[in-house]
């Protein structure tokens, strides 16, 4: 076995014990993977998770020690009252002091896996209340890793799995026993086609795939970076258990639904509210200048190209609405938010997001633009009416005119 195992991050909360028991009971005794559990626990109570899970498996089950390098075929349990992160393939514990937040933070743990492991990251969300883990799933997906969520019918509490699935970033929705069996398969198949697709055979393969996708979706991926496209094709190969590119091409030819899935995979519709706060701090100065320079009863026209699931469009709209209100101006705001991903646009129009996604929305002005419904939030009518979402292909469709601001951040990614 490899001395540097793959690492599976497992997040759970209320009702997670039953799911964890089932999961570990079906893990293979010999594999290439280590498993790290981050389950929400009360910091004032001694966790019995180690002995309880040890009864279910022949794998070693132990509590995480700070600075430990994970070993294959070991299940590691994060101690109560601590957050966990992976850096340089080493597990690090930090005291979880933030009041009112889940402990340990599954989002933080998954984000560290994404940064440290990239495409090799594997993340699982099991039963639990709340939406912790959904933002972390986005980070895993953006890095090219693979994501799993417990299906709602088998989850004692479906809040966390549902929020993960609602993020649009879950590859597999399965009961815990099926997740256990699928993990090793995905880990084994992920690097199976790691060769460069830039040789003659690979170029021919890409061309045939591009034609299939373009014929069915109308989207032309010829101008996308080949290395990125290659990684996304390998993800779908792993998900469909295709061992060769030729087998995957045959599958695409036979299953139109897989063409749609590959298209969404390449588009990488992953974003967040107020992503990279420094960029929005700089943008706020530009927004203030635009608002101050407009005569009353004038229009402000903004185009968000490549809006994905809408978080950036709503964030920019909030900046303008706050500036207009602060300066007591009479101005009409219209934000045009466009993308070629129909599924992402549908989610953007709904304006419903896991509550945990508001963590990056500034307290001083953003929270008044959402209403809470259980573990989710919905954008208010005033914010929703300021943003017009529509399908638009930058390569074919004419641009919007008379603009005061154009943002292309997601396109450039």
C-alpha positions in Angstrom: 0.0 0.0 0.0 1.1 3.6 -0.6 2.8 5.3 2.3 0.8 8.5 1.4 -2.8 7.4 1.5 -5.8 9.1 0.1 -7.8 11.0 2.7 -11.6 10.9 3.1 -13.2 13.8 5.1 -16.5 12.8 6.7 -18.8 15.4 8.2 -21.8 14.6 10.4 -24.0 16.0 13.1 -27.2 15.0 14.9 -28.1 11.4 14.0 -24.7 10.9 12.5 -23.8 8.0 14.8 -26.1 5.6 13.1 -24.8 6.7 9.6 -21.2 6.5 10.8 -21.7 3.0 12.2 -23.1 1.8 8.9 -20.4 3.5 6.9 -17.4 2.1 8.8 -19.0 -1.3 9.0 -18.8 -1.5 5.2 -15.4 0.0 4.7 -12.9 -2.5 3.2 -10.3 -3.9 5.6 -7.5 -3.2 3.2 -7.6 0.0 1.1 -5.5 3.0 0.0 -7.6 5.4 2.1 -7.5 7.0 5.6 -10.8 8.3 7.0 -11.1 11.5 9.2 -14.4 12.1 10.9 -15.6 15.6 11.9 -18.8 15.2 13.8 -20.5 18.0 15.7 -20.0 17.3 19.4 -20.6 19.2 22.6 -17.3 20.4 24.0 -18.4 19.7 27.5 -19.1 16.0 27.1 -16.7 13.2 26.7 -17.1 11.6 23.2 -17.7 7.9 23.1 -17.3 7.8 19.3 -14.0 5.9 19.2 -15.2 2.8 21.2 -18.6 2.9 19.5 -17.2 2.9 16.0 -14.5 0.4 16.9 -17.2 -2.2 17.5 -18.4 -1.9 13.9 -15.1 -2.5 12.0 -11.8 -4.3 12.0 -10.1 -1.0 11.0 -8.2 0.9 13.7 -10.3 3.7 15.2 -8.5 6.4 17.2 -8.8 10.0 18.2 -6.8 12.6 16.1 -3.5 13.8 17.6 -2.3 17.2 16.5 0.5 17.0 13.9 -0.4 13.4 13.0 0.1 12.1 9.4 -2.9 9.9 8.4 -2.2 6.2 7.7 -4.3 4.0 5.4 -7.0 1.9 7.0 -7.3 4.0 10.1 -10.5 5.9 11.1 -9.6 9.2 12.9 -12.1 10.9 15.2 -11.8 14.7 15.7 -12.0 15.4 19.5 -14.8 17.5 20.9 -14.2 21.3 21.1 -11.5 21.3 18.3 -11.5 22.3 14.6 -9.4 20.2 12.3 -7.5 21.0 9.1 -5.1 19.2 6.7 -1.9 21.0 5.8 1.0 19.3 4.0 -0.8 16.0 4.5 -0.7 16.5 8.3 -3.7 16.8 10.6 -3.8 20.0 12.7 -6.1 20.7 15.6 -7.1 24.3 16.7 -9.4 25.2 19.6 -12.9 25.9 18.3 -13.7 29.1 20.3 -16.3 30.8 18.0 -19.6 30.8 19.9 -22.8 29.6 18.2 -20.9 27.7 15.4 -20.8 24.0 14.8 -17.7 22.3 16.3 -15.7 21.0 14.6 -16.4 23.0 11.5 -17.0 20.6 8.5 -16.7 23.5 6.1 -13.3 24.5 7.3 -12.1 20.9 7.2 -13.3 20.3 3.7 -11.8 23.6 2.5 -8.4 22.5 3.9 -8.7 19.1 2.1 -9.5 21.0 -1.2 -6.4 23.2 -0.8 -4.1 20.4 0.3 -5.2 17.5 -1.9 -6.8 19.1 -5.0 -8.3 16.5 -7.3 -7.5 13.7 -4.8 -9.8 15.2 -2.1 -12.7 13.0 -1.1 -15.6 14.4 1.1 -18.7 12.8 2.6 -21.6 14.5 4.3 -23.8 12.3 6.5 -26.9 12.9 8.7 -27.1 16.2 10.6 -29.1 19.3 11.2 -28.0 22.7 9.7 -26.0 23.1 6.6 -22.4 22.8 7.7 -20.4 21.1 4.9 -22.2 22.7 2.0 -19.7 25.4 1.5 -16.8 23.0 1.9 -18.4 20.8 -0.8 -18.1 23.8 -3.1 -14.4 24.1 -2.3 -13.9 20.4 -3.0 -15.7 20.6 -6.3 -13.8 23.7 -7.4 -10.5 21.8 -6.7 -11.7 18.9 -8.8 -12.2 16.4 -5.9 -15.1 14.0 -5.4 -18.1 14.5 -3.2 -20.6 12.2 -1.5 -23.8 12.9 0.4 -26.1 10.5 2.3 -29.5 10.2 0.6 -32.3 11.8 2.6 -34.4 8.7 2.9 -31.7 7.0 5.0 -30.7 10.1 7.0 -32.1 10.5 10.5 -31.7 14.3 10.0 -31.5 15.5 6.4 -30.4 19.1 6.9 -26.7 18.7 6.2 -27.1 16.2 3.3 -29.9 18.3 1.7 -27.8 21.5 1.9 -24.9 19.7 0.4 -27.0 18.4 -2.5 -28.6 21.9 -2.9 -25.1 23.3 -3.4 -25.0 21.5 -6.8 -21.6 20.1 -5.9 -22.3 16.5 -4.9 -21.3 13.7 -7.3 -22.9 10.8 -5.5 -26.1 10.7 -3.3 -26.1 7.2 -1.7 -26.9 5.5 1.6 -23.9 5.1 3.9 -23.1 1.4 3.0 -23.1 2.3 -0.7 -20.8 5.3 0.0 -18.4 3.0 1.8 -18.2 0.7 -1.3 -17.9 3.6 -3.8 -15.1 5.5 -2.0 -12.3 3.0 -2.9 -13.6 2.7 -6.5 -13.5 6.4 -7.0 -10.0 6.7 -5.4 -8.7 3.9 -7.6 -10.2 5.2 -10.9 -9.5 8.9 -10.5 -5.8 8.7 -11.7 -6.5 5.9 -14.2 -6.4 8.3 -17.2 -3.8 10.7 -16.0 -1.9 10.9 -19.2 -1.8 14.1 -21.2 -4.6 14.5 -23.7 -2.4 16.7 -25.9 -0.9 14.0 -28.1 -2.5 13.1 -31.4 -4.8 10.4 -30.0 -5.8 12.6 -27.1 -6.5 15.6 -29.4 -8.7 13.4 -31.6 -10.6 12.2 -28.5 -11.1 15.7 -27.2 -12.4 16.8 -30.7 -15.0 14.0 -30.7 -16.1 14.8 -27.2 -16.4 18.5 -28.0 -18.5 17.7 -31.1 -20.9 15.5 -29.0 -21.3 18.2 -26.3 -21.7 21.0 -28.9 -24.3 19.1 -30.8 -26.4 18.4 -27.8 -25.9 21.5 -25.7 -24.8 24.2 -28.1 -21.8 24.9 -25.9 -18.4 25.1 -27.6 -15.5 24.1 -25.3 -12.7 24.3 -27.9 -11.4 27.5 -26.2 -11.2 26.0 -22.7 -7.8 25.1 -21.2 -7.0 21.6 -22.2 -5.6 20.6 -18.9 -8.7 21.7 -17.1 -11.0 19.9 -19.6 -8.8 16.8 -19.2 -9.2 16.8 -15.4 -13.0 17.2 -15.7 -13.2 14.3 -18.1 -11.2 12.1 -15.7 -13.7 13.1 -12.9 -16.6 11.9 -15.0 -14.7 8.7 -16.0 -14.2 7.9 -12.3 -17.9 8.6 -11.6 -19.0 6.3 -14.4 -16.4 3.6 -13.8 -14.9 4.0 -17.3 -11.3 2.8 -17.3 -10.3 4.3 -20.6 -11.1 7.4 -22.6 -12.5 5.2 -25.4 -14.9 3.6 -23.0 -16.0 7.0 -21.8 -16.5 8.3 -25.4 -18.7 5.2 -26.1 -20.7 6.0 -23.0 -21.2 9.6 -24.1 -22.4 8.4 -27.5 -25.0 6.1 -25.9 -26.2 8.3 -23.0 -27.3 11.9 -23.7 -27.7 12.5 -19.9 -23.9 12.0 -19.5 -23.2 14.6 -22.1 -25.2 17.1 -20.0 -23.3 16.0 -16.8 -19.9 16.4 -18.5 -21.0 19.9 -19.7 -21.9 21.0 -16.2 -18.7 19.5 -14.9 -16.5 21.5 -17.3 -18.4 24.7 -16.6 -17.6 24.5 -12.9 -20.4 26.7 -11.6 -18.8 27.3 -8.2 -18.9 30.7 -6.6 -19.8 32.3 -3.2 -21.2 35.5 -1.7 -18.6 38.3 -1.5 -15.8 35.9 -2.6 -12.4 37.3 -1.7 -13.3 40.2 0.6 -10.4 42.4 -0.6 -11.8 42.4 -4.2 -15.2 43.6 -2.9 -13.6 46.2 -0.7 -12.0 47.6 -3.8 -15.2 47.3 -5.8 -17.1 49.1 -3.1 -15.1 52.3 -3.9 -16.0 52.0 -7.6 -19.6 51.5 -6.8 -19.7 54.6 -4.5 -18.1 56.6 -7.3 -20.7 55.4 -9.9 -23.6 56.2 -7.6 -22.3 59.7 -6.8 -21.8 60.4 -10.5 -25.4 59.7 -11.5 -28.1 62.3 -11.8 -31.4 61.5 -10.0 -33.9 59.3 -11.8 -31.1 57.9 -13.9 -30.3 54.1 -14.5 -27.4 52.1 -13.3 -26.7 49.1 -15.6 -24.4 46.3 -14.5 -23.5 43.1 -16.3 -22.2 40.0 -14.4 -20.9 37.7 -17.0 -20.6 34.0 -16.0 -22.9 34.5 -13.0 -23.0 30.8 -12.1 -25.5 30.2 -9.3 -26.0 33.9 -8.6 -24.0 34.7 -5.5 -21.7 37.2 -7.1 -24.6 39.0 -8.9 -26.5 39.3 -5.7 -23.4 40.5 -3.9 -22.8 43.3 -6.4 -26.4 44.3 -6.3 -26.3 44.6 -2.6 -23.3 46.9 -2.9 -25.2 49.2 -5.2 -28.4 49.1 -3.2 -26.6 50.0 0.0 -24.8 52.9 -1.7 -28.0 54.2 -3.2 -29.7 54.0 0.2 -26.8 55.6 2.1 -26.6 58.5 -0.3 -30.4 58.8 -0.4 -30.4 58.8 -4.2 -33.3 58.1 -6.6 -31.7 55.7 -9.0 -32.9 52.6 -10.9 -30.6 49.6 -10.6 -30.6 46.8 -13.2 -28.1 44.0 -12.9 -27.9 41.6 -15.9 -26.6 38.3 -14.8 -25.8 35.8 -17.5 -24.4 32.3 -18.0 -24.6 29.3 -20.3 -25.3 26.8 -17.6 -29.1 26.4 -17.5 -29.1 24.4 -14.2 -27.0 27.1 -12.5 -29.3 29.9 -13.7 -32.3 28.0 -12.4 -30.7 27.9 -8.9 -29.8 31.6 -9.2 -33.4 32.6 -10.0 -34.7 30.7 -7.0 -32.4 32.6 -4.8 -32.4 29.9 -2.1 -29.1 29.1 -0.4 -27.9 27.2 2.7 -27.8 29.5 5.7 -24.0 28.8 6.2 -23.3 30.5 2.9 -24.1 33.9 4.6 -20.9 33.6 6.6 -19.1 35.8 4.1 -21.8 38.4 3.8 -20.8 41.6 5.7 -22.8 42.1 8.9 -23.1 45.8 8.4 -25.3 45.7 5.4 -25.9 42.3 3.9 -28.1 40.4 6.3 -31.2 42.5 5.6 -31.5 41.1 2.1 -32.3 37.5 3.2 -35.2 35.8 4.9 -34.6 32.6 6.8 -36.5 29.4 6.4 -35.1 26.6 8.5 -31.5 25.8 7.4 -31.9 27.9 4.3 -32.2 31.6 3.4 -34.0 33.3 0.5 -33.1 36.6 -1.1 -35.7 39.3 -0.5 -38.1 40.5 -3.2 -36.3 43.8 -3.6 -32.9 42.2 -4.2 -34.4 39.5 -6.5 -36.1 42.2 -8.6 -32.9 44.1 -9.1 -31.2 41.1 -10.9 -32.3 39.8 -14.3 -30.9 36.3 -14.9 -30.7 35.1 -18.5 -28.8 32.6 -20.7 -26.1 34.2 -22.8 -23.1 32.8 -24.7 -20.2 35.3 -24.7 -18.8 33.6 -27.9 -22.0 34.0 -29.9 -24.4 36.5 -28.4 -24.0 40.3 -28.6 -22.9 42.1 -25.5 -25.1 44.3 -23.3 -24.7 48.0 -24.0 -24.6 51.3 -22.0 -23.0 49.7 -19.0 -21.7 51.3 -15.9 -20.0 48.2 -14.6 -19.0 44.8 -16.1 -17.5 42.0 -14.1 -15.9 38.9 -15.6 -14.4 37.2 -12.5 -16.1 33.8 -13.0 -15.4 33.8 -16.7 -11.7 34.5 -16.1 -11.5 31.6 -13.6 
